């Protein structure tokens, strides 16, 4: 066996072993379910998600323009949470609950789409 063949074999074996390791669990999926008094209504969740998607689009535009330093996700998210009077922990528990209830999440996203379309119409009426 040539040294290059041995190295390639060893490298592939190492990659395969690393891929077989335990997957880290998504913390949002293991978050405890929200209490009934802290469940965010579908209407409010749609407003929050619409704001989050607008903020993420703004951050993407900043990064694409070369201004990645100006695109601080924590700043945007905290502003959204403050605006809607929720904490990051309450949002995480709720988004986890909605992910585990896809029919409810789809209904929320129908509202998100309507909200974003209405905002677009307001900002650019000719379109």
NORLINZI-V922675 format. One record per residue. SS is DSSP state (helix for helix, strand for strand, loop for the rest). OMEGA is omega in whole degrees, 0 to 359 (NA if undefined). Layout:
ss=SS omega=OMEGA
ss=SS omega=OMEGA
//
This chain:
ss=loop omega=178
ss=loop omega=179
ss=helix omega=180
ss=helix omega=179
ss=helix omega=178
ss=helix omega=180
ss=helix omega=180
ss=helix omega=179
ss=helix omega=179
ss=helix omega=181
ss=helix omega=180
ss=helix omega=178
ss=helix omega=179
ss=helix omega=179
ss=helix omega=180
ss=helix omega=179
ss=helix omega=179
ss=helix omega=181
ss=helix omega=181
ss=loop omega=181
ss=loop omega=180
ss=loop omega=177
ss=loop omega=175
ss=loop omega=183
ss=loop omega=177
ss=loop omega=183
ss=loop omega=180
ss=loop omega=179
ss=loop omega=180
ss=loop omega=179
ss=loop omega=179
ss=loop omega=180
ss=loop omega=180
ss=loop omega=173
ss=loop omega=182
ss=helix omega=182
ss=helix omega=178
ss=helix omega=176
ss=loop omega=181
ss=loop omega=181
ss=loop omega=179
ss=helix omega=180
ss=helix omega=180
ss=helix omega=179
ss=helix omega=178
ss=helix omega=178
ss=helix omega=179
ss=helix omega=181
ss=helix omega=176
ss=helix omega=178
ss=helix omega=179
ss=helix omega=180
ss=helix omega=176
ss=helix omega=179
ss=helix omega=179
ss=helix omega=176
ss=helix omega=178
ss=helix omega=179
ss=helix omega=178
ss=helix omega=179
ss=helix omega=178
ss=helix omega=180
ss=helix omega=180
ss=helix omega=178
ss=loop omega=180
ss=loop omega=181
ss=loop omega=184
ss=helix omega=181
ss=helix omega=181
ss=helix omega=185
ss=loop omega=180
ss=loop omega=183
ss=helix omega=181
ss=helix omega=179
ss=helix omega=180
ss=helix omega=183
ss=helix omega=181
ss=helix omega=177
ss=helix omega=179
ss=helix omega=180
ss=helix omega=178
ss=helix omega=181
ss=helix omega=184
ss=loop omega=176
ss=loop omega=174
ss=loop omega=174
ss=loop omega=177
ss=helix omega=180
ss=helix omega=179
ss=helix omega=178
ss=helix omega=181
ss=helix omega=179
ss=helix omega=181
ss=helix omega=181
ss=helix omega=175
ss=helix omega=179
ss=helix omega=180
ss=helix omega=177
ss=helix omega=180
ss=helix omega=178
ss=loop omega=189
ss=helix omega=178
ss=helix omega=177
ss=helix omega=180
ss=helix omega=177
ss=helix omega=178
ss=helix omega=178
ss=helix omega=181
ss=helix omega=171
ss=helix omega=178
ss=helix omega=179
ss=helix omega=180
ss=helix omega=178
ss=helix omega=180
ss=helix omega=182
ss=helix omega=177
ss=helix omega=178
ss=helix omega=177
ss=helix omega=179
ss=helix omega=180
ss=helix omega=180
ss=helix omega=183
ss=helix omega=178
ss=loop omega=186
ss=loop omega=183
ss=loop omega=184
ss=loop omega=NA
//
